[in-house]
Amino acid sequence: MSKVPLTFSIYKGDELERTETLTQDIIKVGKLPSSHLRIEDDNVSRMHAVIEVTGPDEIFIIDLGSAAGTIVNGKKVKGGSAGRCLPSTRRASWRRRCGG
């Protein structure tokens, strides 16, 4: 399978902290050093979620039972279940709360 580049914009409040582009089929999100997309925030678990890319139009986010949860396309993904991203999704934002 060809690698699908996904670009992530990490915000703290309204301020852009950084942008990362990743091409893995499985992207681990969390605070752990082994995370591909590492986010230091009180609302992010050590191993928060996994993004699975099975094709250019098949992108899923799986919440790993995080306390704060994960929102995909405006809907909360329940722990252990997958939320499907819109086929046009190539860029994603991860927003942190200002106090977090």
Rosetta constraint file for C-alpha pairs under 8 A:
AtomPair CA 1 CA 55 HARMONIC 7.39 0.50
AtomPair CA 3 CA 23 HARMONIC 5.42 0.50
AtomPair CA 3 CA 24 HARMONIC 6.73 0.50
AtomPair CA 3 CA 25 HARMONIC 7.05 0.50
AtomPair CA 4 CA 23 HARMONIC 5.51 0.50
AtomPair CA 4 CA 24 HARMONIC 7.67 0.50
AtomPair CA 4 CA 25 HARMONIC 7.78 0.50
AtomPair CA 4 CA 53 HARMONIC 7.44 0.50
AtomPair CA 4 CA 55 HARMONIC 7.29 0.50
AtomPair CA 4 CA 56 HARMONIC 6.03 0.50
AtomPair CA 5 CA 21 HARMONIC 6.31 0.50
AtomPair CA 5 CA 22 HARMONIC 5.66 0.50
AtomPair CA 5 CA 23 HARMONIC 4.59 0.50
AtomPair CA 5 CA 24 HARMONIC 8.00 0.50
AtomPair CA 5 CA 90 HARMONIC 7.04 0.50
AtomPair CA 6 CA 21 HARMONIC 5.43 0.50
AtomPair CA 6 CA 22 HARMONIC 5.43 0.50
AtomPair CA 6 CA 23 HARMONIC 6.32 0.50
AtomPair CA 6 CA 90 HARMONIC 4.92 0.50
AtomPair CA 6 CA 91 HARMONIC 5.81 0.50
AtomPair CA 6 CA 92 HARMONIC 7.58 0.50
AtomPair CA 7 CA 19 HARMONIC 6.94 0.50
AtomPair CA 7 CA 20 HARMONIC 5.61 0.50
AtomPair CA 7 CA 21 HARMONIC 4.15 0.50
AtomPair CA 7 CA 22 HARMONIC 6.48 0.50
AtomPair CA 7 CA 90 HARMONIC 6.17 0.50
AtomPair CA 7 CA 91 HARMONIC 4.61 0.50
AtomPair CA 7 CA 92 HARMONIC 6.26 0.50
AtomPair CA 8 CA 19 HARMONIC 5.55 0.50
AtomPair CA 8 CA 20 HARMONIC 5.21 0.50
AtomPair CA 8 CA 21 HARMONIC 6.17 0.50
AtomPair CA 8 CA 91 HARMONIC 5.66 0.50
AtomPair CA 8 CA 92 HARMONIC 4.76 0.50
AtomPair CA 8 CA 93 HARMONIC 5.54 0.50
AtomPair CA 8 CA 94 HARMONIC 7.17 0.50
AtomPair CA 9 CA 16 HARMONIC 6.97 0.50
AtomPair CA 9 CA 17 HARMONIC 7.71 0.50
AtomPair CA 9 CA 18 HARMONIC 6.06 0.50
AtomPair CA 9 CA 19 HARMONIC 4.48 0.50
AtomPair CA 9 CA 20 HARMONIC 6.65 0.50
AtomPair CA 9 CA 91 HARMONIC 7.50 0.50
AtomPair CA 9 CA 92 HARMONIC 6.18 0.50
AtomPair CA 9 CA 93 HARMONIC 4.62 0.50
AtomPair CA 9 CA 94 HARMONIC 6.25 0.50
AtomPair CA 10 CA 16 HARMONIC 6.02 0.50
AtomPair CA 10 CA 17 HARMONIC 5.57 0.50
AtomPair CA 10 CA 18 HARMONIC 5.39 0.50
AtomPair CA 10 CA 19 HARMONIC 6.11 0.50
AtomPair CA 10 CA 93 HARMONIC 5.81 0.50
AtomPair CA 10 CA 94 HARMONIC 4.90 0.50
AtomPair CA 10 CA 95 HARMONIC 6.12 0.50
AtomPair CA 10 CA 96 HARMONIC 7.81 0.50
AtomPair CA 11 CA 15 HARMONIC 5.39 0.50
AtomPair CA 11 CA 16 HARMONIC 4.37 0.50
AtomPair CA 11 CA 17 HARMONIC 5.25 0.50
AtomPair CA 11 CA 18 HARMONIC 7.25 0.50
AtomPair CA 11 CA 93 HARMONIC 7.19 0.50
AtomPair CA 11 CA 94 HARMONIC 6.10 0.50
AtomPair CA 11 CA 95 HARMONIC 4.73 0.50
AtomPair CA 11 CA 96 HARMONIC 5.93 0.50
AtomPair CA 12 CA 16 HARMONIC 6.48 0.50
AtomPair CA 12 CA 17 HARMONIC 6.49 0.50
AtomPair CA 12 CA 95 HARMONIC 5.88 0.50
AtomPair CA 12 CA 96 HARMONIC 4.58 0.50
AtomPair CA 12 CA 97 HARMONIC 6.14 0.50
AtomPair CA 12 CA 98 HARMONIC 5.93 0.50
AtomPair CA 13 CA 95 HARMONIC 6.40 0.50
AtomPair CA 13 CA 96 HARMONIC 5.68 0.50
AtomPair CA 13 CA 97 HARMONIC 5.28 0.50
AtomPair CA 13 CA 98 HARMONIC 4.87 0.50
AtomPair CA 14 CA 95 HARMONIC 7.96 0.50
AtomPair CA 22 CA 27 HARMONIC 7.88 0.50
AtomPair CA 22 CA 36 HARMONIC 7.99 0.50
AtomPair CA 24 CA 53 HARMONIC 7.69 0.50
AtomPair CA 25 CA 51 HARMONIC 7.93 0.50
AtomPair CA 25 CA 52 HARMONIC 5.81 0.50
AtomPair CA 25 CA 53 HARMONIC 4.81 0.50
AtomPair CA 25 CA 54 HARMONIC 6.71 0.50
AtomPair CA 26 CA 50 HARMONIC 6.73 0.50
AtomPair CA 26 CA 51 HARMONIC 5.72 0.50
AtomPair CA 26 CA 52 HARMONIC 4.73 0.50
AtomPair CA 26 CA 53 HARMONIC 6.35 0.50
AtomPair CA 27 CA 35 HARMONIC 7.61 0.50
AtomPair CA 27 CA 36 HARMONIC 5.74 0.50
AtomPair CA 27 CA 37 HARMONIC 6.97 0.50
AtomPair CA 27 CA 50 HARMONIC 5.57 0.50
AtomPair CA 27 CA 51 HARMONIC 4.95 0.50
AtomPair CA 27 CA 52 HARMONIC 6.51 0.50
AtomPair CA 28 CA 34 HARMONIC 7.95 0.50
AtomPair CA 28 CA 35 HARMONIC 4.95 0.50
AtomPair CA 28 CA 36 HARMONIC 5.24 0.50
AtomPair CA 28 CA 37 HARMONIC 6.25 0.50
AtomPair CA 28 CA 47 HARMONIC 7.31 0.50
AtomPair CA 28 CA 48 HARMONIC 7.89 0.50
AtomPair CA 28 CA 49 HARMONIC 6.27 0.50
AtomPair CA 28 CA 50 HARMONIC 4.68 0.50
AtomPair CA 28 CA 51 HARMONIC 6.53 0.50
AtomPair CA 29 CA 35 HARMONIC 5.41 0.50
AtomPair CA 29 CA 36 HARMONIC 6.25 0.50
AtomPair CA 29 CA 37 HARMONIC 4.84 0.50
AtomPair CA 29 CA 38 HARMONIC 5.95 0.50
AtomPair CA 29 CA 39 HARMONIC 7.32 0.50
AtomPair CA 29 CA 47 HARMONIC 6.25 0.50
AtomPair CA 29 CA 48 HARMONIC 5.65 0.50
AtomPair CA 29 CA 49 HARMONIC 5.15 0.50
AtomPair CA 29 CA 50 HARMONIC 5.85 0.50
AtomPair CA 29 CA 51 HARMONIC 7.61 0.50
AtomPair CA 30 CA 35 HARMONIC 5.74 0.50
AtomPair CA 30 CA 37 HARMONIC 6.66 0.50
AtomPair CA 30 CA 38 HARMONIC 5.28 0.50
AtomPair CA 30 CA 39 HARMONIC 5.71 0.50
AtomPair CA 30 CA 40 HARMONIC 7.77 0.50
AtomPair CA 30 CA 44 HARMONIC 6.12 0.50
AtomPair CA 30 CA 45 HARMONIC 5.69 0.50
AtomPair CA 30 CA 46 HARMONIC 4.92 0.50
AtomPair CA 30 CA 47 HARMONIC 4.53 0.50
AtomPair CA 30 CA 48 HARMONIC 4.80 0.50
AtomPair CA 30 CA 49 HARMONIC 6.79 0.50
AtomPair CA 31 CA 35 HARMONIC 6.77 0.50
AtomPair CA 31 CA 38 HARMONIC 5.34 0.50
AtomPair CA 31 CA 39 HARMONIC 5.39 0.50
AtomPair CA 31 CA 40 HARMONIC 5.64 0.50
AtomPair CA 31 CA 41 HARMONIC 7.75 0.50
AtomPair CA 31 CA 44 HARMONIC 6.79 0.50
AtomPair CA 31 CA 45 HARMONIC 6.31 0.50
AtomPair CA 31 CA 46 HARMONIC 4.39 0.50
AtomPair CA 31 CA 47 HARMONIC 6.51 0.50
AtomPair CA 31 CA 48 HARMONIC 7.81 0.50
AtomPair CA 32 CA 38 HARMONIC 6.89 0.50
AtomPair CA 32 CA 46 HARMONIC 5.18 0.50
AtomPair CA 32 CA 47 HARMONIC 6.55 0.50
AtomPair CA 33 CA 38 HARMONIC 7.07 0.50
AtomPair CA 35 CA 47 HARMONIC 7.52 0.50
AtomPair CA 39 CA 44 HARMONIC 6.91 0.50
AtomPair CA 40 CA 44 HARMONIC 7.06 0.50
AtomPair CA 41 CA 96 HARMONIC 6.88 0.50
AtomPair CA 41 CA 100 HARMONIC 5.92 0.50
AtomPair CA 42 CA 100 HARMONIC 5.40 0.50
AtomPair CA 43 CA 67 HARMONIC 7.67 0.50
AtomPair CA 43 CA 68 HARMONIC 5.73 0.50
AtomPair CA 43 CA 96 HARMONIC 7.81 0.50
AtomPair CA 43 CA 100 HARMONIC 6.75 0.50
AtomPair CA 44 CA 48 HARMONIC 6.03 0.50
AtomPair CA 44 CA 66 HARMONIC 7.44 0.50
AtomPair CA 44 CA 68 HARMONIC 7.06 0.50
AtomPair CA 45 CA 66 HARMONIC 5.82 0.50
AtomPair CA 45 CA 67 HARMONIC 7.35 0.50
AtomPair CA 47 CA 64 HARMONIC 7.04 0.50
AtomPair CA 47 CA 66 HARMONIC 7.83 0.50
AtomPair CA 48 CA 63 HARMONIC 6.34 0.50
AtomPair CA 48 CA 64 HARMONIC 5.59 0.50
AtomPair CA 48 CA 65 HARMONIC 7.28 0.50
AtomPair CA 48 CA 66 HARMONIC 5.44 0.50
AtomPair CA 49 CA 61 HARMONIC 6.76 0.50
AtomPair CA 49 CA 62 HARMONIC 5.45 0.50
AtomPair CA 49 CA 63 HARMONIC 4.44 0.50
AtomPair CA 49 CA 64 HARMONIC 5.10 0.50
AtomPair CA 49 CA 66 HARMONIC 7.65 0.50
AtomPair CA 49 CA 70 HARMONIC 7.68 0.50
AtomPair CA 50 CA 61 HARMONIC 5.75 0.50
AtomPair CA 50 CA 62 HARMONIC 5.17 0.50
AtomPair CA 50 CA 63 HARMONIC 6.66 0.50
AtomPair CA 50 CA 64 HARMONIC 7.32 0.50
AtomPair CA 51 CA 59 HARMONIC 7.06 0.50
AtomPair CA 51 CA 60 HARMONIC 5.61 0.50
AtomPair CA 51 CA 61 HARMONIC 4.41 0.50
AtomPair CA 51 CA 62 HARMONIC 6.26 0.50
AtomPair CA 52 CA 59 HARMONIC 5.79 0.50
AtomPair CA 52 CA 60 HARMONIC 5.13 0.50
AtomPair CA 52 CA 61 HARMONIC 6.33 0.50
AtomPair CA 52 CA 62 HARMONIC 7.77 0.50
AtomPair CA 53 CA 58 HARMONIC 5.95 0.50
AtomPair CA 53 CA 59 HARMONIC 4.60 0.50
AtomPair CA 53 CA 60 HARMONIC 6.50 0.50
AtomPair CA 54 CA 58 HARMONIC 5.31 0.50
AtomPair CA 54 CA 59 HARMONIC 6.38 0.50
AtomPair CA 55 CA 59 HARMONIC 7.03 0.50
AtomPair CA 56 CA 87 HARMONIC 7.53 0.50
AtomPair CA 57 CA 86 HARMONIC 7.72 0.50
AtomPair CA 57 CA 87 HARMONIC 4.48 0.50
AtomPair CA 57 CA 88 HARMONIC 7.06 0.50
AtomPair CA 58 CA 84 HARMONIC 7.51 0.50
AtomPair CA 58 CA 85 HARMONIC 7.50 0.50
AtomPair CA 58 CA 87 HARMONIC 6.60 0.50
AtomPair CA 59 CA 84 HARMONIC 6.05 0.50
AtomPair CA 59 CA 85 HARMONIC 5.47 0.50
AtomPair CA 59 CA 86 HARMONIC 7.72 0.50
AtomPair CA 59 CA 87 HARMONIC 7.42 0.50
AtomPair CA 59 CA 89 HARMONIC 7.98 0.50
AtomPair CA 60 CA 82 HARMONIC 6.04 0.50
AtomPair CA 60 CA 83 HARMONIC 5.54 0.50
AtomPair CA 60 CA 84 HARMONIC 4.48 0.50
AtomPair CA 60 CA 85 HARMONIC 5.76 0.50
AtomPair CA 61 CA 72 HARMONIC 7.50 0.50
AtomPair CA 61 CA 82 HARMONIC 5.38 0.50
AtomPair CA 61 CA 83 HARMONIC 5.18 0.50
AtomPair CA 61 CA 84 HARMONIC 6.44 0.50
AtomPair CA 61 CA 85 HARMONIC 7.33 0.50
AtomPair CA 62 CA 77 HARMONIC 7.43 0.50
AtomPair CA 62 CA 79 HARMONIC 7.59 0.50
AtomPair CA 62 CA 80 HARMONIC 6.25 0.50
AtomPair CA 62 CA 81 HARMONIC 5.62 0.50
AtomPair CA 62 CA 82 HARMONIC 4.24 0.50
AtomPair CA 62 CA 83 HARMONIC 6.34 0.50
AtomPair CA 63 CA 69 HARMONIC 6.70 0.50
AtomPair CA 63 CA 70 HARMONIC 6.01 0.50
AtomPair CA 63 CA 77 HARMONIC 6.36 0.50
AtomPair CA 63 CA 78 HARMONIC 6.60 0.50
AtomPair CA 63 CA 79 HARMONIC 4.98 0.50
AtomPair CA 63 CA 80 HARMONIC 5.47 0.50
AtomPair CA 63 CA 81 HARMONIC 6.29 0.50
AtomPair CA 63 CA 82 HARMONIC 6.73 0.50
AtomPair CA 64 CA 79 HARMONIC 5.40 0.50
AtomPair CA 64 CA 80 HARMONIC 5.21 0.50
AtomPair CA 64 CA 81 HARMONIC 7.98 0.50
AtomPair CA 65 CA 69 HARMONIC 7.04 0.50
AtomPair CA 65 CA 78 HARMONIC 7.30 0.50
AtomPair CA 65 CA 79 HARMONIC 3.84 0.50
AtomPair CA 65 CA 80 HARMONIC 5.83 0.50
AtomPair CA 66 CA 70 HARMONIC 7.71 0.50
AtomPair CA 66 CA 79 HARMONIC 6.58 0.50
AtomPair CA 69 CA 76 HARMONIC 6.83 0.50
AtomPair CA 69 CA 77 HARMONIC 6.73 0.50
AtomPair CA 69 CA 78 HARMONIC 6.88 0.50
AtomPair CA 69 CA 79 HARMONIC 6.99 0.50
AtomPair CA 70 CA 76 HARMONIC 5.70 0.50
AtomPair CA 70 CA 77 HARMONIC 5.48 0.50
AtomPair CA 70 CA 78 HARMONIC 7.58 0.50
AtomPair CA 71 CA 75 HARMONIC 5.22 0.50
AtomPair CA 71 CA 76 HARMONIC 4.24 0.50
AtomPair CA 71 CA 77 HARMONIC 5.77 0.50
AtomPair CA 72 CA 76 HARMONIC 6.27 0.50
AtomPair CA 72 CA 77 HARMONIC 6.71 0.50
AtomPair CA 72 CA 83 HARMONIC 6.03 0.50
AtomPair CA 72 CA 84 HARMONIC 7.34 0.50
AtomPair CA 72 CA 85 HARMONIC 6.65 0.50
AtomPair CA 73 CA 85 HARMONIC 6.82 0.50
AtomPair CA 73 CA 86 HARMONIC 7.55 0.50
AtomPair CA 77 CA 81 HARMONIC 6.35 0.50
AtomPair CA 77 CA 82 HARMONIC 6.50 0.50
AtomPair CA 77 CA 83 HARMONIC 5.80 0.50
AtomPair CA 78 CA 82 HARMONIC 7.78 0.50
AtomPair CA 85 CA 89 HARMONIC 6.35 0.50
AtomPair CA 96 CA 100 HARMONIC 6.56 0.50
